[in-house]
């Protein structure tokens, strides 16, 4: 059997972990308790692994991509995934400062900015492909 996943499906596999991080973060009335930090740290590490893996997959797919529109879509999707994680982490990083949350927030922000940079680069390449050269820039062939 040969199966194939697209990048959107890979990202969807990780989305429940963002929701789980939020659920666990909100489940404890006392965020300073040892149990709360222990459970929350597990979720932080899981999400960190998912973000790192998704970024690596995006980079591998982008290198193999031959359609720039698909590559741009890939980086836009990665950026959106990071943004969804950042929204949850922003709510919880001050509540769980000793559980790795601020560090994960910074890491995910770095990956989002890197995905945005790559998206912008691909978008500029696409624009260059569709822009006509100004007349007179190159010698005319007779």
C-alpha positions as CSV (number, residue, x, y, z in Angstrom):
1,X,0.0,0.0,0.0
2,X,1.3,3.4,-0.9
3,X,-0.2,6.4,0.9
4,X,0.5,10.1,0.5
5,X,-0.1,13.0,2.9
6,X,0.0,16.6,2.0
7,X,1.4,19.2,4.3
8,X,-2.0,20.5,5.4
9,X,-2.8,17.0,6.7
10,X,0.5,16.8,8.5
11,X,-0.3,20.2,10.2
12,X,-3.8,19.0,11.1
13,X,-2.3,16.0,13.0
14,X,-0.5,18.5,15.3
15,X,-3.4,20.9,15.8
16,X,-5.1,18.9,18.6
17,X,-1.8,19.3,20.6
18,X,-2.3,23.1,20.6
19,X,-5.9,22.5,22.0
20,X,-4.5,20.0,24.5
21,X,-1.9,22.5,25.7
22,X,-4.7,25.1,26.2
23,X,-7.0,22.6,28.0
24,X,-4.3,21.4,30.4
25,X,-3.1,25.0,31.0
26,X,-6.6,26.1,32.0
27,X,-7.4,22.9,34.0
28,X,-5.4,23.8,37.1
29,X,-6.7,26.5,39.4
30,X,-3.2,26.8,40.9
31,X,-0.7,27.1,38.2
32,X,2.1,27.2,40.8
33,X,1.4,23.7,42.0
34,X,3.9,20.9,41.3
35,X,1.3,18.8,39.6
36,X,0.2,21.6,37.3
37,X,3.7,22.5,36.2
38,X,4.5,18.8,35.7
39,X,1.5,18.2,33.5
40,X,1.9,21.4,31.7
41,X,5.6,20.9,31.0
42,X,4.7,17.6,29.3
43,X,2.3,19.4,26.9
44,X,4.9,22.1,26.3
45,X,7.5,19.5,25.2
46,X,5.0,17.7,23.0
47,X,4.1,20.9,21.2
48,X,7.7,21.9,20.8
49,X,8.4,18.6,19.1
50,X,5.5,19.0,16.8
51,X,6.5,22.5,15.8
52,X,10.1,21.4,15.1
53,X,9.0,18.4,13.1
54,X,6.5,20.4,11.1
55,X,9.1,23.0,10.2
56,X,11.6,20.3,9.1
57,X,8.9,18.7,7.0
58,X,8.1,22.0,5.4
59,X,11.7,22.7,4.6
60,X,12.2,19.3,3.1
61,X,9.0,19.7,1.0
62,X,10.0,23.2,-0.1
63,X,13.4,22.0,-1.3
64,X,11.7,19.3,-3.4
65,X,8.9,21.6,-4.6
66,X,8.8,22.6,-8.3
67,X,5.7,24.8,-8.2
68,X,6.4,28.1,-6.4
69,X,2.8,28.6,-5.6
70,X,2.7,25.3,-3.7
71,X,5.9,26.3,-1.9
72,X,4.4,29.7,-1.0
73,X,1.3,27.9,0.3
74,X,3.4,25.5,2.3
75,X,5.2,28.4,4.1
76,X,1.9,30.3,4.6
77,X,0.4,27.2,6.3
78,X,3.4,26.7,8.5
79,X,3.2,30.4,9.6
80,X,-0.5,29.9,10.4
81,X,0.2,26.8,12.4
82,X,2.8,28.8,14.4
83,X,0.4,31.7,14.9
84,X,-2.3,29.3,16.3
85,X,0.3,28.0,18.8
86,X,1.4,31.5,19.7
87,X,-2.1,32.6,20.5
88,X,-2.4,29.8,23.1
89,X,1.1,30.3,24.4
90,X,0.6,34.0,24.8
91,X,-2.3,33.3,27.1
92,X,-0.3,30.8,29.2
93,X,3.3,32.0,29.2
94,X,2.8,34.3,32.2
95,X,0.8,31.8,34.1
96,X,3.4,29.0,33.7
97,X,6.7,30.9,33.5
98,X,8.7,28.1,35.2
99,X,7.4,25.3,33.0
100,X,9.1,26.2,29.7
101,X,6.3,28.2,28.3
102,X,8.1,31.6,27.7
103,X,10.9,29.7,26.0
104,X,8.5,27.8,23.8
105,X,6.7,31.0,22.9
106,X,10.1,32.5,21.8
107,X,11.0,29.4,19.8
108,X,7.6,29.2,18.0
109,X,7.8,33.0,17.3
110,X,11.3,32.4,15.7
111,X,9.8,29.6,13.5
112,X,6.9,31.7,12.5
113,X,9.2,34.6,11.5
114,X,11.4,32.2,9.5
115,X,8.3,30.8,7.7
116,X,7.1,34.3,7.0
117,X,10.6,35.2,5.6
118,X,10.6,32.1,3.3
119,X,7.0,32.9,2.2
120,X,8.0,36.4,1.3
121,X,11.0,35.2,-0.6
122,X,8.9,32.8,-2.6
123,X,6.3,35.5,-3.2
124,X,9.0,37.8,-4.6
125,X,10.2,35.0,-6.9
126,X,6.7,34.6,-8.2
127,X,6.4,38.3,-8.8
128,X,9.7,38.3,-10.7
129,X,8.5,35.5,-12.9
130,X,5.4,37.5,-14.0
131,X,7.0,40.9,-14.3
132,X,8.0,41.9,-17.8
133,X,11.5,43.4,-18.3
134,X,11.5,47.1,-19.2
135,X,12.1,47.8,-22.9
136,X,15.6,48.8,-23.6
137,X,17.1,47.0,-20.6
138,X,18.6,44.3,-22.8
139,X,19.9,44.8,-26.4
140,X,17.3,43.9,-29.0
141,X,17.9,40.9,-31.2
142,X,17.4,41.6,-34.9
